[in-house]
Amino acid sequence: MSEQTLTIESPILNRNERLAQQLRERFRASGTYVVNVLSSPGSGKTSTILATNERLRDRYRAAVIEGDIASDVDAQTMKEAGLPAVQINTGGLCHLEGNVISQAVDALDAGVGLEHIDIIFIENVGNLVCPVDFDLGENLAVMILSVPEGDDKPVKYPGIFQHAGAQLLNKVDVAPAFDFDLDAYHSVLDELNPRAPRFAVSARTGEGMDAWCAWLAEQIEAARA
Amino acid sequence: MSEQTLTIESPILNRNERLAQQLRERFRASGTYVVNVLSSPGSGKTSTILATNERLRDRYRAAVIEGDIASDVDAQTMKEAGLPAVQINTGGLCHLEGNVISQAVDALDAGVGLEHIDIIFIENVGNLVCPVDFDLGENLAVMILSVPEGDDKPVKYPGIFQHAGAQLLNKVDVAPAFDFDLDAYHSVLDELNPRAPRFAVSARTGEGMDAWCAWLAEQIEAARA
C-alpha cells in the first residue's frame, strides 16, 4: 500500500446571503467600494492595504475592518497610518460573516460617516479555507499569495483562488531566496481562474504596486459609473 | 472615531473527544507515536516531515496522513520519498477530525500494519484556527511558524501556539531577507506557552533539524517506556 484517498462531504454554509445583499445595497447607496482581502496568515494583507492606501489616498478616502482571532495589532497599525479602523475579534471563528461586518459598518458610519468613505478594506482572518463561503457584500475579493508559501497553494486550496476577482503575488522581492515556480503558478491559475487579473507585487519595496492600484482605481470608477 | 473592538462568541467544538480517546488507545497498543503537524499554508509542513524522517528513518519506520482541501500532491511527494501515505481530501473542511483519522489509520493498518509503524505524522490542513479544537489522539502537536509569516503570528493566533507541545520556527535560512523580530517572538511565547521547547530550523538547509529530531526521539522513547 502506498497511497489512498478519502473524501469528506463539504458543508454548505450559505446562510448569510441575505445580510450580504443588504450590505451590498448599503455600500452602493453610500458610494463605498469594498475590497475583501484574503490570504494565509503572514502573506502581507496589512502591508498591502497600507501600500495601496498610500498610492490611492489622494483620490479616495479609505477605512479598514480588521478581522483577527485575537489582538488589535493590525487596527493599531492602521490607526497609526491615519486610517479609521474597526477591529473584529472572532474568538475561535476562522472567517468574518455578514452580521459582524454590519456591526463594523455601523461603527464606521457613526464615526466618520459611510458617505465619506470611498473604499473599505476588509482584512479577513488569515485563512485559505473558511472565508470563501461567506459573502460580505464586497465588490471585490482579492487573494494574496506570498512567494515564501510556495507555488503549489492554488492546487491545494483551489476554492479561494477560484473565488478571487484579482490575484496578488506578494513578496516578489525575496523570490531569489525561494524555489517558486512561476510557470506552475500561472498554469494552475489559467485553469482555475483565467479571468482574474494577476499582479506580482512587493508591498515592502513597492514593486508592482502602481499597476495593481491603477487597476483597482479603474474598478472603483467603473462601479460608480 | 479611530478604533473599536467587537467580540464574537467562540463556538466550542469538542465533539470528537471519544474518538480521539479510542485512537489514543489504538496507537498505544501498537506502539505508534503520533505527531499532529500544524501550520499556515506554506510554512513547510511537508518538507519538515521529510527532513525529520530522513534523520530518524534508521531508527523508526514512519507513515504519513495528509490532510488537504484538494489534491494529492503531498501524498505523492511522501510516496516518492518511500513513506506510506494516506491522503484525506476534506472538501471545504478546514481541519481534520477523529472520524477521518480513524479511516486513514484503518487504511495504514490494512496496508503496512499499524504495529510496524513507529511514527505517524498527521499533516493537518494549513490553518491556524480550526485544527486546535480537534484532538486526533496524537502524542504531540507541533506548531510550525515560518520566518516570512512574521513575528506577530503568536499574538494574532494565540490558541494554536498555546496548544502546541513543541514550536518550530522554520525557514531561518532566509531570515536576513525579512524583518522578523526574534525577541518579540520569544517574549510572546514566554507568556503563551513557556513549557513547549522551541527549535529554530530550516527544513531546506537542515539547520537545527538535528536538535529537533533528537528531542523528538526522546519523546518517542519516553512514550514507550
Interface residues (C-beta under 8 A of the other chain):
Chain A: M1 S2 E3 Q4 T5 L6 T7 I8 E9 S10 P11 L13 S40 P41 G42 S43 D68 I69 A70 S71 D72 V73 D74 A75 Q76 M78 K79 P84 A85 V86 Q87 I88 N89 T90 G91 G92 L93 C94 V100 Q103 A104 A107 L108 A110 G111 V112 V125 G126 N127 L128 V129 C130 V132 D133 S146 P148 E149 G150 D152 K153 V155 K156 Y157 P158 G159 K171 V174 A177 F178
Chain B: M1 S2 E3 Q4 T5 L6 T7 I8 E9 S10 P11 S40 P41 G42 S43 D68 I69 A70 S71 D72 V73 D74 A75 Q76 M78 K79 P84 A85 V86 Q87 I88 N89 T90 G91 G92 L93 C94 V100 Q103 A104 A107 L108 A110 G111 V112 V125 G126 N127 L128 V129 C130 V132 D133 S146 P148 E149 G150 D152 K153 V155 K156 Y157 P158 G159 K171 V174 A177 F178
